[in-house]
Amino acid sequence: MLGPEHVTLEGKVALVTGAAQGIGEAIALSFARFGASVAMCDRNADGLAYVSKEIDGLGQRVVTGVLDVRDGDQVDAFVDDAVRALGHRVDVLVNNAGGGFPAEFLDVNAKGRRR
């Protein structure tokens, strides 16, 4: 029977966007609990610092980046830093970053649709 002792992410690198709170935080912490090194980014610096401290307390390596994933140059720089620091590869990507705004469907303008 397959149990938790059979599941390990030792030696793997997980990159999680939107990791400062909510689902992204839970995913980043779960990967670390299963043995992965974690690269995580978000626009929320305080939230990232909190999650990073939690992962560090689990004994896992962690790299953080405060950035907006809509900016390709920022993303490229963060991925380069993470790969360099954590092992020259990313094994798992969780693209959790998101956002929203309240609006009636027919009232969303072109800028809102692009976002």
C-alpha positions in Angstrom: 0.0 0.0 0.0 1.3 3.5 -0.9 1.7 5.7 2.1 3.2 9.1 2.9 6.6 7.4 3.6 6.7 6.4 -0.1 6.3 9.9 -1.4 9.3 12.1 -1.5 10.4 15.2 -3.3 14.0 15.1 -2.0 16.4 16.6 -4.5 13.6 18.3 -6.5 13.1 22.0 -7.1 9.5 23.4 -7.1 8.7 26.9 -8.3 5.5 28.4 -7.0 4.1 31.8 -8.1 1.7 33.6 -5.9 3.2 31.9 -2.8 2.8 34.6 -0.2 -0.7 33.5 1.0 -3.6 31.2 0.5 -3.3 28.3 -1.9 0.2 29.3 -3.1 1.4 29.4 0.5 -0.1 26.0 1.2 1.4 24.5 -1.9 4.9 25.9 -1.2 4.8 24.6 2.4 3.6 21.2 1.2 6.4 20.8 -1.3 8.9 21.7 1.4 7.3 19.3 3.8 7.8 16.5 1.2 11.5 17.4 0.8 11.6 19.8 -2.1 13.7 23.0 -2.3 11.3 25.9 -3.1 11.6 28.9 -5.3 8.6 31.2 -4.7 7.5 34.6 -5.9 4.8 37.1 -5.2 4.2 40.9 -5.0 3.6 40.6 -1.3 7.1 40.9 0.4 5.8 40.4 3.9 3.9 37.3 3.1 6.9 35.8 1.2 9.1 36.5 4.2 6.7 34.7 6.5 6.4 31.6 4.2 10.2 31.6 3.6 10.8 31.5 7.4 8.4 28.6 7.7 10.2 26.7 4.9 13.6 27.5 6.4 12.3 26.1 9.7 11.5 22.8 7.9 15.2 22.6 6.9 14.6 23.1 3.2 16.3 25.5 0.8 14.2 28.4 -0.3 14.7 31.3 -2.8 12.2 34.2 -2.9 11.5 36.9 -5.4 9.2 40.0 -5.0 7.9 40.6 -8.5 4.9 40.8 -10.7 4.6 37.7 -13.0 3.1 39.9 -15.7 6.6 41.4 -16.2 8.6 38.9 -18.3 12.0 40.4 -17.6 11.3 40.1 -13.8 10.2 36.5 -14.3 13.3 35.6 -16.4 15.6 37.1 -13.8 13.9 35.3 -10.9 14.0 31.9 -12.7 17.7 32.4 -13.5 18.4 33.3 -9.8 16.4 30.3 -8.6 18.0 27.8 -11.0 21.4 29.0 -10.1 20.8 28.8 -6.3 18.8 25.6 -6.2 20.3 23.2 -8.6 20.3 24.2 -12.3 16.7 23.0 -13.0 13.1 23.4 -12.0 11.2 20.1 -11.6 7.8 21.4 -10.8 6.1 24.7 -11.7 2.9 25.8 -10.0 1.6 29.0 -11.7 -0.7 30.1 -9.0 -0.3 33.9 -9.2 -3.6 35.5 -10.0 -5.8 38.4 -9.1 -9.2 39.7 -9.8 -11.5 42.6 -9.7 -15.3 42.7 -9.2 -17.1 43.5 -12.4 -20.2 42.4 -14.3 -19.2 40.1 -17.2 -20.4 42.5 -19.9 -18.8 45.5 -18.2 -15.2 44.2 -18.4 -13.2 46.5 -20.7 -10.2 45.5 -22.9 -7.7 46.2 -20.2 -9.5 43.9 -17.8 -9.6 41.1 -20.3 -5.9 41.4 -21.0 -5.2 41.3 -17.2 
